[in-house]
Amino acid sequence: MNPIARRALHSCKVPKDLSTVTQRDTTGENPEAVGIDTRTVDNIWKSVEALYRTGVHPGIQISVRHRGEQILHRAIGHASGNGPHEPAGTPKIAMTTDTPICYFSASKAVTALLMHMLVEQGLVNLMDPVSYYCPEFAQNGKRTITVHQILSHRGGIPSIPKDTPIEVLWDQEEIWRLLCESRAVAVDGAKVAYHAITGGYVLQRVLEKVTGDTIENYLDKHIRQPMGMKWFTYGIEAENLHELATNYATGPTPRFPVSWIVNRALGGDISTVEQVTNNPLFQEAVIPAGNLCGTAEEMGRFFQMMLNGGAWNGKRICNEITVRRAIQQFGSLQIDRTMMMPMRFSAGMMLGGNPVGLWGQRSRYAFGHVGLINKLCWADAARDISVSLLNTGFPIVGHHIPALGKFVYTIARQFPLRPESERPVVAF
């Protein structure tokens, strides 16, 4: 891509020889263990390289598991130093498979499972009103909004109040006060409107009320430590901030009506989102709907555990019925009133569909979550795969879309639907 086009498209420099910016975890890739040939792996990797060549993602990580075995685990590009507007001579830090990246909204899948685990432990009933656990939430007509409605994006509080200062996002008490004082746009749960960031704070407050502990400690005790994660925390400790990948606003600047949708969903334009997400105050905060940090392999491990019916390496993380409840469809396919696109949700997950859905063709048994539009983390029980594609750019619309779609299409095509008798137990 010539310099003029690169500037116009807000994209990074891409070397001709991609091997110079590629890192492969050779010991972590074992396709032969599950009968996958090198052609399948190569086809998937070529689709990742094609996405990288668009220049909208300075760094990418990929982890793919099939039948529980990781068959692809690689990184390409840079964790920092190769953004579209960074001056010449900026030190470049290579992206590796161990580099922590913010999952953004893919965090919601993990936070949601924590809530379902509370049900398993007898601490919460999702059909109870939030106000049963947190009476102050009942203000301004929100008395009947249930925990389940919040999880399934039907809680009627899709966004924080207008003109709320950005720094409120990491002020736990102030954001809770604003949410309690807000008036819901609807309370009957009939309409889907994606809760980009608000729902996480509500779920956090309920969890901390019933457990008497912080959400980060609960995550650490019930998922992170039992599953042997290195990262997988809400935010990053100050001493580790230098290891966190930098986020970049890339691609053509969104124009109306796309810019309106972005502001409606995220509470600011894309440049503001870039500034906020690279702010150490955001990076160190606990934002359950949007700042869990970790690697592609760790998120892939999480979804593999769900495919396993709640088990990981002989350890019981949660019961099988807990996973089933977390991925069970709630309501029909509807136009989401925040994102203005058809969506199918469970109480916490974005679901696939037939003949085509978010997770590719014939993805009726797939579940997962998108992070800031470009990060794709999901599992498909009918194909027995878990996939985690992380990246550091967040283009909204642009020339990368065909490559991103081709990646999802390639995954679905490389793994045919398995006979029902050979699918994981959570396929239903």
Steps between C-alpha positions, in 0.01 A plus 500: 500500500650836400545774765213714371250213513633395840443847642153523347403161645673557836692176468842379614805397302499135397827333396510296179652207685250415774734242651702789643207597724356156571538298818383140523459292813633178349458297818142623541381392156406133478266455201617145436366395843144544371558403139522851355732531202735791433283625212216579739731692733661681206162606361399654832835671544487644147166660586661659807790626289254647251332690785838624621592618149207745506709704744215572742637271773856581608501174697296177493486185714320180405419181689290218354410176676332194351372213713683656793842517332659829398582480130597862433670747736679795342550875508581748227597867500579728792357555846595867476705740292343445157179701525378697199595838650809415699811697396790339320751354739242392759634182661306196380414222744416168341164336561542156654259227603564603862420871459191603699231678299179662622203283400259796519142371471608138477544550876121475524505127428722436801307734730178330390628154590595631845136595550382156392750347743335703778174328406673163526621597848149600608592866547294658220182434305526666161125560489518712814494877457838669536335708771448186713875491550570872460191699611645833388476385137118520516499878453307659213295198404775234486360288785401204279805475272649155554857374503411287197384806308834668565688190379292472182518873413134558578546704816408835347823679603715460188719805558628727770334844526606752238783738582637266767873575542722218378679472834175381658561162330762415762320661793299205634279696736420781260413273208275296728328815624434612142363161400272489802367848429453435128160429346468190285378534143290185560454257789301211349798328334329485162758698305868421446741793533864410549637613839855586392631582846215563745396140562841399628484747787156372600613136495812590695295670771269198534792257512686699763185539709426128517858376534640769728807502277625691197425382149871480421561271798201284404631466144846417630373234740249327273648530150844657469691294756324165442564535127861608540469838330792743510293807412118486474432785742282809489758758412875461548716562805700824474833317492386302194352784294806512276416148378142584395447547126414851382161568339466691174213673324553390141311489173292778341348747745136395556241735351128534567306278554781266610654770719162546672479127574858500637428794730173340610666168584834616639420844637758678286665519160767253400789738573371549853473123542867467397610760753293352781603140445870593500459699821665323797196590712281291267761227470533459878128529577240226546245534219320162480335566164810624324853468634584139575854447372679187387620305199322330214601164644348583839166604352507193277566293812197658668268408211650152481409454865143592413503251211621241751185558703681703767811283541864581437795260537312280742372792709134587533469876441121495488221251439388403153153640561659835584660513157176395334311779675765752396469413129125437477331737258271759653251657266502495122734660249435873530637829376717627783399860569851604594703337222216512245564147375330162552630322810429178684593496869505262793535632854853619433609365160467602136363201311547374145225401262383308194546523208755764597568690819755705687735201526477395136288272289288235675608625841180425694698334783767770527527746789749767594554873505645777286738758646488851351369356172828337391598261778321170443484238776266205470438127519298286263371181659391351167855531367673441837718811467591796714644805328654822627612773260639806678632816338608852590316711247136594511389603155124533480441490126754467222701285268575237768142371521530246215816357661333477841198330347725264305671398825168399659392326179830311481470372858150365439601344170811327637301325774192321367206440731559188704237226550285568805647197679849655472417850615584641846234455764399867491367476143120517517 
